[in-house]
Amino acid sequence: METTSIALDREAYDLLRDRKRPGESFSQVVKRLAGGRRPLSSFAGAWKGMPEKTLREIQAERKRLRELDEQRFERLLNGRD
């Protein structure tokens, strides 16, 4: 594979390093971050085979977060946030 060197200032390097996962190369980090968004359809079936307990926990957390969003929205509307 052909390689090319690039120069990054320290801040850019630190940002990239902080997003690097264990065992991941800097090239892989750049590809992951710059690769663009995946189409929603690519997630189809992602929860297939997930234990029922885990699905219930996810649903409960989503409900809790929706309720928190609604509360914050009300505070914003009333000028209290």
Secondary structure, DSSP 4 states (H G I P E B T S, - for coil): ---------HHHHHHHHHTPPTT--HHHHHHHHHS-PPPGGGGTTTTTT--HHHHHHHHHHHHHHHHHHHHHHHHHHTT--
